[in-house]
Every structure is written in C-alpha cells, then in structure tokens.
C-alpha cells in the first residue's frame, strides 16, 4: 500500500490560501482539484456558519470550543523524557498500558507494530505543512472511545457532532496522559490527536486487532460499529503487538450497502471491495455536505447495523459469511430516513 500524503485530505486542502507558495505548488500538481477546492473554501467554516441547515446558536459553538481546546494542547504531543529509564518487560508494560488506558476512560485498546505505510508521507496541517514524516516509533498504543448511541441516532443534527467532538477531546486527553506517563518512565512517546496526527489512525487501529475498515472508510468495531473515535500514542518502548483480526465485516459491507444508499452526498461507493483495495469516499462531496449542514453529518455511522447492539451470537457467526446470518443482522437494525432540512 502506498503511503498517504496528509496534504491530500480535505482539511489540509481547505487551509491553503490563494496566492501562497503552498497553494501554487499544490494546484500545479493537482489542477483538477482547484475549482472544487476554491468553491469549498469560499464558504464559511463548517461548524461556524449561522446559515447552515443544522446550525444552532447555543450548541454549535460547543463544537468549535472542543476543537479550539485540542488546537491549544496539540503542541504538548511531544516532550522531553526523564533522564533515567524505568526497567520493565514488554509483557509487563503492555498489560499496564491497556489497564491504564481503560482506567483513563478508553472503551477498547490494543497494540500495533508500525511500518512506514501507517505513517503519512508528509504533513498537511498549519505550522508543519509539507514536512516529510520519518518513520520513528515502532509501536502504537491504540485506544477507542465510544460515541453515545442516542446522540449518533440524531444524525445529521448537531447532537451527532457534539458526540463526535467529545470523542476527539476524550481520546486526545487520554493520549496526552499516557504520553506524559511513558516519558516519565524515560521512553519517547508521542500523542496523536485531532489536528496533529502523523499517521492514519484507522489503519493503525485495524492492525492493532480492534476492527476492520468498512465501506464508509471508517473503522468498524465488533462492540460499537463505527461509533468510535481513535486515540494513538506511539513510542520507542518495546511492546507486544496484538494480531490483526478478521471479523467478517467485509462480507457484511458488501451485502449491506446501507451507508451508500443513505449517504446524502452520494460520496460512498456501491462497488464491492476487498481488504487489499484502498477503501475511500468522495471526500469533496462529503465535505460539501458538511458545509451545507453545519455538522459532520454522521448518517453513515448511524445507519450501519453494527452501530446498534448486534447480538454476540450473530457476530460470532459472521466470519462464515452465511447469508442467513447477514440477513438476521440487517433485520436487527431497520433502515430509516433522515431529516436533511
């Protein structure tokens, strides 16, 4: 798999300023993206537009407050280590990190051994735009925080986005605490949080055995489906990695296709896919819908059957790819319509 360049994601493209060196260089390389990007940048920021369909004068500012908090602490992601290393074994510290992550509020956790393709090739955010990323740390502690089902069930309204931002803040805060902890033990550690990732979080979480990438390009978990946010701390401390797992979600995604059917932006493909293929969405269409709504939509999260308490007895049989089992899973979570006004 080819490394992903963070400069190619929508949030990075939206910070480019017309006439700047970065702007000129990017659209010389990708002239076909210039027209749609200029149009999208001409609109107010996604969560700040009072004319957006789902904007709420009291609730929407809470979203921006969460992102402002993360922006204010992101410079703390890296720091100096204690001069002396505390001796520990890979088994002991791996077990302790999993225990600590859950104690601090994570719902699921795992360990991944990293390779170059987990990392972005270049950074794409303000302050570090264009910097080449060197694969440095070999291990990642991955932890997931659940987004409340009752909030996600209100997608695409602002309540969904409130749950989303809460997840980012919670994961970012847990990661900061763990990174400080490891540095106090004398080992390098970096927190990867919203606006300051060096790696592709869903891929790392997948390889930590926590889920599989779904049709909506999000991590699907057995416990919560895509109703999660991902936190990651990387380190040079040797850990025991978990194994990547086959949950059978690929078979479900290829049979279900509800997220593609209900996507208001028509940004999700109906084509069948395999694990080897790069799963992606039409991010321009998706971002444009976010701008119109003033929320991050979330329909593809809510409509996923895995978001809604599938009985373990069915999930246990999913790997077999039995059509009867897949039909039963789909019955447990009926399709619904969404208010886009």
C-alpha positions in Angstrom: 0.0 0.0 0.0 1.3 3.4 -0.9 1.8 6.0 1.8 -1.0 8.6 2.1 0.0 12.3 1.9 -1.8 14.3 4.5 -1.8 17.3 2.2 -4.3 15.4 0.1 -7.1 15.3 2.7 -9.8 17.9 2.7 -8.9 19.6 6.0 -5.4 20.2 4.6 -6.6 21.4 1.3 -9.0 23.8 3.0 -6.2 25.7 4.8 -4.4 26.6 1.6 -4.6 30.3 0.9 -4.9 31.7 -2.6 -1.6 33.0 -3.9 0.6 31.3 -1.3 3.5 29.2 -2.3 1.8 26.1 -0.9 -1.4 26.9 -2.9 0.5 27.3 -6.2 2.6 24.2 -5.7 -0.4 22.0 -4.8 -2.6 23.0 -7.7 0.3 22.8 -10.2 0.4 19.2 -9.1 -3.4 18.7 -8.9 -5.0 21.2 -11.2 -8.2 19.1 -11.4 -8.8 19.8 -7.7 -8.5 23.6 -7.8 -12.1 24.5 -8.9 -13.9 22.5 -6.3 -11.4 23.5 -3.5 -11.7 27.2 -4.3 -15.5 26.8 -4.2 -15.5 24.9 -0.9 -13.1 27.5 0.7 -15.4 30.3 -0.3 -18.0 29.0 2.2 -17.9 29.8 5.9 -16.1 27.2 8.1 -18.1 24.0 8.6 -19.3 24.5 12.2 -19.4 28.3 12.2 -22.0 29.2 9.5 -25.3 30.5 11.0 -26.9 29.9 7.6 -26.1 26.2 7.6 -29.2 23.9 7.9 -28.4 22.4 11.3 -26.6 25.3 12.9 -27.7 26.0 16.5 -26.7 29.3 18.1 -26.1 27.6 21.6 -24.9 24.1 20.6 -22.7 24.8 17.6 -20.2 27.0 19.5 -19.6 24.0 21.8 -18.2 22.1 18.7 -15.7 24.9 18.0 -14.8 25.1 21.7 -13.8 21.4 21.6 -11.6 21.9 18.5 -10.1 25.0 20.0 -9.1 23.1 23.1 -7.4 20.4 21.0 -5.6 23.0 19.0 -4.4 24.7 22.2 -2.9 21.5 23.6 -1.6 19.8 20.4 1.9 21.3 20.9 2.2 19.1 24.0 2.0 15.9 22.0 5.8 15.6 22.2 8.2 16.3 25.1 11.4 15.6 26.9 11.9 12.2 28.6 13.1 11.5 32.1 16.9 11.0 32.1 16.7 7.5 33.6 14.7 4.6 32.1 12.5 2.6 34.4 13.2 -1.1 33.7 10.2 -3.2 32.6 9.5 -6.1 30.3 7.4 -5.8 27.1 4.8 -8.1 28.7 4.5 -6.1 31.9 4.3 -2.6 30.3 1.9 -3.8 27.5 -0.5 -5.1 30.1 -0.2 -2.0 32.2 -0.8 0.4 29.3 -4.0 -1.5 28.4 -5.2 -1.3 32.0 -4.3 2.4 32.3 -6.0 3.3 29.0 -9.3 1.8 30.2 -8.8 3.3 33.7 -8.5 6.8 32.0 -11.7 6.3 30.0 -11.0 4.3 26.9 -13.5 1.6 25.9 -11.2 -0.6 23.9 -7.4 -0.7 23.5 -4.8 -2.6 21.5 -1.1 -2.5 20.4 0.1 -2.3 16.8 3.6 -2.8 15.4 4.1 0.1 13.0 5.5 0.2 9.5 6.1 3.0 7.0 2.6 2.8 5.5 0.9 3.5 8.8 2.5 7.0 8.7 1.6 9.9 6.3 4.4 10.6 3.8 4.1 14.4 4.5 2.3 16.6 7.0 -0.6 18.8 5.8 -1.6 21.0 8.8 -0.7 24.6 9.7 2.7 25.1 11.2 4.1 21.8 9.8 2.7 21.9 6.2 4.9 19.9 3.8 7.2 18.4 6.3 8.4 14.9 5.4 7.5 12.4 8.1 10.2 9.9 9.1 9.1 6.6 10.5 10.4 6.9 14.0 8.5 4.9 16.6 7.9 1.2 16.1 4.9 0.6 18.4 1.5 2.3 19.0 -0.9 2.1 21.8 -4.4 2.4 20.3 -7.5 3.2 22.3 -11.1 3.8 21.2 -13.8 5.9 22.8 -17.4 5.2 22.2 -19.7 7.9 20.8 -23.1 7.7 22.6 -25.7 5.8 20.5 -28.5 8.1 21.5 -26.5 11.1 20.2 -25.4 9.4 17.0 -29.0 8.3 16.4 -29.9 12.0 15.9 -27.6 12.3 12.8 -27.3 14.6 10.8 -28.3 17.0 13.6 -25.8 18.9 15.8 -26.1 16.4 18.6 -24.2 13.9 16.4 -21.4 16.3 16.0 -21.3 17.0 19.8 -20.8 13.3 20.4 -18.1 13.3 17.7 -16.1 16.2 19.2 -16.5 14.8 22.7 -14.9 11.6 21.4 -11.9 13.5 19.9 -11.4 15.5 23.1 -11.6 12.4 25.3 -9.2 10.4 23.1 -6.8 13.4 22.9 -6.8 13.8 26.6 -6.3 10.1 27.4 -3.4 10.1 24.8 -1.8 13.1 26.4 -1.8 11.5 29.8 -0.3 8.2 28.5 2.4 10.1 26.5 3.4 12.0 29.6 3.4 8.8 31.6 5.8 7.0 29.2 8.1 10.0 29.0 8.2 10.0 32.8 9.4 6.3 32.6 12.2 7.6 30.3 10.9 6.5 26.9 10.0 8.5 23.9 6.2 8.9 23.4 4.1 11.0 21.1 0.3 11.6 21.3 -1.5 11.7 18.0 -4.7 13.8 18.3 -7.0 15.7 16.1 -5.1 18.3 14.0 -1.8 16.7 14.9 -1.6 13.2 13.5 1.5 11.7 11.9 -0.2 8.5 11.0 -3.5 7.2 9.5 -5.5 6.3 12.6 -8.0 3.7 11.2 -5.2 1.7 9.6 -3.2 1.5 12.9 -6.4 0.6 14.9 -7.2 -2.2 12.4 -3.7 -3.6 12.7 -4.0 -3.5 16.5 -6.8 -6.0 16.1 -9.6 -3.6 17.1 -11.7 -3.7 13.9 -11.8 -3.6 10.1 -12.2 -0.7 7.6 -15.7 -0.5 6.3 -17.4 0.7 3.2 -17.7 4.2 4.7 -13.8 4.2 5.1 -14.2 4.2 8.9 -13.1 1.7 11.4 -15.8 -0.8 12.3 -15.6 -2.5 15.7 -17.5 -5.5 17.0 -18.6 -3.6 20.1 -19.7 -0.3 18.7 -19.5 -0.5 14.9 -18.2 2.9 13.6 -19.4 4.8 16.7 -15.9 5.4 18.0 -13.1 7.9 17.9 -9.5 6.8 17.8 -6.6 7.9 20.0 -3.0 6.8 19.5 0.3 7.1 21.4 3.5 6.0 19.6 6.6 5.0 21.4 10.1 3.5 21.1 9.4 1.3 24.1 9.2 -2.3 23.0 5.6 -3.7 23.4 3.8 -6.9 22.5 1.6 -6.2 19.5 -1.9 -7.6 19.0 -2.8 -9.5 15.9 -4.9 -8.2 13.1 -8.3 -9.9 13.1 -10.9 -11.0 10.6 -14.3 -10.0 12.0 -16.3 -10.8 8.8 -17.3 -7.2 8.3 -16.1 -7.2 4.7 -18.8 -9.7 3.9 -21.4 -7.7 5.7 -20.4 -4.4 4.0 -20.6 -6.0 0.5 -24.1 -7.3 1.3 -25.4 -4.3 3.2 -24.5 -1.1 1.4 -26.9 1.0 3.5 -24.3 3.7 4.1 -24.0 4.2 0.3 -27.8 4.2 -0.1 -28.5 6.7 2.6 -25.4 9.0 2.0 -27.0 12.4 1.3 -23.8 13.5 -0.5 -23.6 10.3 -2.7 -20.0 10.1 -1.7 -19.9 6.3 -0.8 -19.3 3.7 -3.5 -21.7 0.8 -4.1 -19.0 -1.3 -5.6 -17.9 -4.5 -3.8 -14.3 -4.2 -2.4 -11.7 -6.5 -0.9 -9.3 -6.0 2.0 -6.4 -5.4 -0.4 -8.1 -2.4 -2.0 -7.8 1.1 -0.7 -11.3 2.0 0.6 -12.1 5.6 0.1 -15.0 8.0 -0.2 -15.6 11.1 -2.5 -14.2 13.5 0.1 -15.1 16.6 -1.9 -18.8 15.6 -1.9 -18.7 14.6 1.7 -17.1 17.9 2.8 -19.6 20.0 0.8 -22.5 18.3 2.6 -20.8 19.1 5.9 -20.7 22.7 4.9 -24.3 22.8 3.9 -25.4 21.1 7.1 -23.0 22.7 9.6 -22.4 19.3 11.1 -20.2 16.3 10.2 -23.4 14.5 9.1 -22.8 11.1 10.6 -25.5 9.3 8.7 -23.0 6.6 7.5 -22.2 6.0 11.2 -25.8 5.8 12.4 -27.2 3.7 9.5 -24.5 1.0 10.0 -26.2 -2.1 11.6 -23.0 -2.6 13.7 -23.8 0.7 15.5 -26.8 -0.8 17.2 -26.1 -3.7 19.6 -26.0 -6.7 17.3 -26.3 -9.9 19.4 -23.0 -11.6 20.0 -24.5 -14.9 18.8 -24.8 -13.4 15.3 -21.5 -11.7 15.3 -19.8 -14.9 16.2 -21.2 -16.5 13.0 -20.4 -13.5 10.7 -16.9 -14.7 9.7 -18.5 -17.7 8.0 -20.2 -15.3 5.5 -23.6 -17.1 5.9 -26.2 -15.1 4.0 -28.8 -16.1 6.6 -26.7 -14.6 9.4 -26.2 -11.4 7.4 -29.9 -11.1 6.8 -30.6 -11.5 10.5 -28.0 -8.8 11.4 -29.7 -6.4 8.9 -33.1 -7.1 10.5 -31.9 -6.1 13.9 -31.4 -2.6 12.7 -34.1 -1.4 10.3 -33.3 1.3 7.7 -34.5 4.8 8.5 -34.9 8.1 6.7 -33.1 11.3 7.7 -34.2 14.9 8.1 -31.9 17.0 5.9 -33.7 20.3 6.3 
